[in-house]
Amino acid sequence: MAAVNDPSEEGVAFFDLRQQLDHIRGEITAALEEVLDSGWFANGPAVARFEEQFAAYCRVPHAVAVNTGTSALHLAMRCLNVGPGDEVVTVALSFVATTWPVLYLGATPVFVDVTPGRYTMDPGQLEKAITPRTKAIVVVHLYGQCADMNPILTIGKAHGIPVVEDCAQAVGAEYKGRRAGSMGAIGCFSFYPSKNLGAYGEGGAVTTNDSEVALRCRRLRDHAQVERYLHSEIGYNYRLNSFQGAILSVKLKYLEDWTERRMRIAAEYNQLLYDGPVVTPASCPDGRHVYHLYVVRSSQRDPLRSALEKRKIRTAVHYPRPIHLQPAFKQFGYHTGDLPVTEEVTQSCVSLPLYPEMSLVYAQRVADVIKTIGIG
Ligand SMILES: *Cc1c(COP(=O)(O)O)cnc(C)c1O
C-alpha cells in the first residue's frame, strides 16, 4: 500500500481509472483470455452472462447489451415507433446523446425545463408540452440521481405515452425503492469508460420489464434478423463486443462497493461545503443518489475553476451548453431564455473531483481550497 499522497503537492485529478485497474487487473486479464479461447467475439456467452447479471442488478427481467449508450437510446425510441412527424418530450440539461436518436428518426424534440433542486425533468412543465403528436417522454437521471418519476409516470399513463429512462449516469440509483431502468417502458445505460460501470471500450444496454420489447431490441441490434439472413425491418449492427461483456461482468461485482465509496466522498463534500460558498447538490430523501458526478453551483463559476486549476485541482463542467441551444438543434427554433433553469445551471455548474478510489483527504483539500478562495 502506498502512503496517502499529499494533494497539496501533487494536485487532485478529476477522475482516475488507474487505481481501479490495478486492483482488478488479474481478473480482467483472465476474463479476456477466456473470451479469446471461446472464439466468440461479438455477443456470445460472455455477453449473455453479463446481460443476466445486469438485469438482476437493475431488478428487471430483461437486459439487452449493445455497443453504446447512444445505440441503447436509439433502439428504445425505435421500439416505441418514434418516427417522422412525432414529438419526443425531453430535457436539454444532458449530454447531447440523449436527443440524437430523436433526430436520427426524423422526429422533433420538445424540451422542457428541469427543477432547480434535482436538475431533472420538471413534472409541472411536462403536462403542458404534451400534444397529440407526442410519442415518448425521455427523462434523464442526471449526475446519478433519479428524476421525480411518480408524477412523470402518472402523466405518461394518463396520455398513453411511454417513458424512457436515460440511465447513463445512474446505474444503481434508486427512486422510492425502485432501481433506475426498471420504472419506465425502457431504460438505457452507457458503459462508456468514465461511467460508474465502465467498459474498457464502449458499451451500453437496454433494460425492460416487457419481453416483447426485449426481443425486438435483441433483433434490432443484430440487423433485425428474425432468423439467419431474414431481416424483418430496418436493423442495425449494435452488438456488444464480447471482451467488453466479460470486462463488465468482472466490474459489476465491484459496483456496489464503488457506489458506496462515491456516496461516502459525496457525503464528505456535503458536510464540508454545506454552509457555502457554493451550492451543494440536493440529494433527495426519496432515493439513492449514486454520484456519477458531484456538481456544485457558483455564481462565479469560471473564476472559481481557474482558482482551483491554479492549485492543480481539476474540475469539469456538465454541461456548458444546453442541448436546445446547440447549433445542431437550430432547426427547432429554441432561443436563450426558453429554459431558464436549465440555462442557469449550464452557467453555474462545476463538477468536483470524485471517483471511488479517491482518498477523503483529497475531498478535504478540495473543500478547503474552495472555502479559502471564498468565491461562491
Ligand atoms: C454518456 C451518456 C450518454 C451516451 O452514452 P455513450 O455510451 O457515450 O453513447 C447518453 N446520455 C447521457 C446522460 C450520458 O451521460
The ligand as a Gaussian input file, in Angstrom:
#p B3LYP/6-31G(d) Opt

LIG

0 1
 C      -22.764000       9.029000     -21.608000
 C      -24.164000       9.451000     -21.855000
 C      -24.893000       9.019000     -22.978000
 C      -24.255000       8.334000     -24.166000
 O      -23.621000       7.149000     -23.940000
 P      -22.494000       6.628000     -24.957000
 O      -22.215000       5.259000     -24.420000
 O      -21.338000       7.550000     -24.871000
 O      -23.083000       6.574000     -26.315000
 C      -26.233000       9.346000     -23.061000
 N      -26.839000      10.066000     -22.103000
 C      -26.172000      10.516000     -21.030000
 C      -26.923000      11.298000     -19.996000
 C      -24.815000      10.241000     -20.871000
 O      -24.167000      10.709000     -19.788000

